[in-house]
Amino acid sequence: MLAAVCLLTACGLPRSGPNKNEIYAGAVERGGDAHVIYVNNHVTRTANFAPSYGFSSAFRSAGAVGADDIRSGDVLGIAIWENVDDGLLASLGSNSTQLQEIQVDSNGNIFVPYAGTIRAAGNTPDQLRQIITDRLSSQTPDPQVTVARVAGDGATVSVIGKVMAQGVYPIERPTRTLSAMLARAGGVSIEPEIAVVTVKRGSEAGKISMPELWTQPANDIALRPGDIVLVEEDQRSFTALGAFGGQTRVPLGNETISAIEAIAMVGGLSSTLADPTGVFILRDEPESVATQVLGQPIYGTQRMAYVLDLTRPNGLFLARDFLIRDGDTVYVTEAPYVQWQKTLSAVTGSAATADSLSSLGD
């Protein structure tokens, strides 16, 4: 019997993952590359760094686009009246000229006969009207000019992803902010609580959750021409493995949850398998947080294995105070007796099988 137990132990029995001693063997102190840290009040205070979404100051400080400003790509309609019968531009018998569909080029300029090349981008239609009037005044007496925007596709924003109506939308007076543009696209097509909005502007990008957009007015940024607005489902999650009631990848969304809540979300600890002294939270900790947790200068991202012992007098309180982050792995080891139970079951099962075969042989 003893020989059979040793043989089975050497061969290895099925299990959900490493035991506590095997995890401890990977600690830095034993030549490994992970810091194994027992969770205490100091750790809960220093490790509860919760990175959040948000826009940089460059996004927040950008001013609203003037709804009347002319931009490259706009199409203008210009009408010119002259106080003479045979003017510069008007045909014989007419004192007015209609210049339709003049497009502002990529440099922001337009060409008007006898007025020459004029900078249109950045001016309002009224400002451009005054510029053309001044240019023509030296060649025809008291010209009267009107300028109107025929089409304004120069200042647009692309809205894509989980919205009701994807498309390219012009920045107009009612749609100069992020929330207004999302409303123009019909709103989000998923539950707002799990929606994340990314705004890409040139080489920079900012991200915000829908609840943060509602509750923090500073996040309702002004949009700029060429912005790309992407709405997608929040991908933040943690993974639960080991002696749980269930093993799965669990979405976090915009929620802030503790270790005890994470355990409850996957059905709690398995009463027949779990070791309550071996609850591990595995994560890659940024340099700034690792330095505070370890109490010494640390350089670069560190692998951390936080240990929660739920049997300690304050174990449940510490688990309640320790926050779970995006990308965490929550792993629960099996109780030591489980392997012995499996071994004995395998041995007694093998012995019973051998007896049955022997009986059949007889």
Disulfide bonds with the S-S distance in Angstrom:
none
